[in-house]
Amino acid sequence: MKLNTIVFIHGMYMTPLCWEGWIDRFQAKGFTCLAPAWPGRDRPTDALRRAHPDPKLGALTLRDVIASITGVIQALPAKPILIGHSMGGLVTQVLAQRGLAAAAIAIDSAPPQGVFWAEWSFIRANFPHINPFARQDVPIEMAFERFQYAFVNGMSLAEQRAAFERYVVPESRRVPAESLTGAARVEFSQPGPPLLLIAGESDHIIPASLTRANYRRYKRPDSRTDLLSFAGRNHFLLGQPGWEVVADAVADWLGSLAASPSGFSA
């Protein structure tokens, strides 16, 4: 079964703009591409920054994000391919196991409930937004220095600055807090659509070892689950120079599904 609709799901501190290169590339390959915004993220980067601290953003939860994306998917005539990054990768995993995807790709996915990790870079990069002593109703801004470490390590200063100015917006603390609850529960043994997990080997905020642990939790003998890892790629591998290599690997994986007798999950 050939499907050609992709729903891209952005992650924390981002808007759908982060998918601009991917959308152009996949549209050129014949796909119809949608990139819905998380609630309240359908505005330009500078407008979202000026609104800080936005009380509506402070109230945003992971359940709100999942419900919003679910509504977009359910309005489509057929199940789409889901491609999510970071917290959007976790949303992709959750929606896939709920039967809302024909196929799913989770890039540098935030860990589902129960997948814990103690690597120092993970703790250092994530602590500012999971700090239990911070007020949960006040959104958090990402400082450029933190963005350098957590997202764009290994890139030139000019590239880091350009990415920060173009894409980074304030974030709700409630979204990552809820990723530790049942809102982020994944039934790892439940059959589901083909799933590809992607890791960046230089990722600080979601270390590749965490993505591999996420992958190993899946026990679906009758459902395809794959893992790809990319050397030299940081957390921003969807926009890091050379991102086209990752995008084309995703396209190749989708092509392998289309060629398979079992195909996509209808």
Helices and strands as residue ranges (DSSP letters): E 5-9, G 16-19, H 20-28, E 32-34, H 45-50, H 55-58, H 62-74, E 81-85, H 87-97, E 103-107, H 120-130, H 144-150, H 157-167, H 174-178, G 182-184, E 195-200, H 208-217, E 225-230, H 243-259
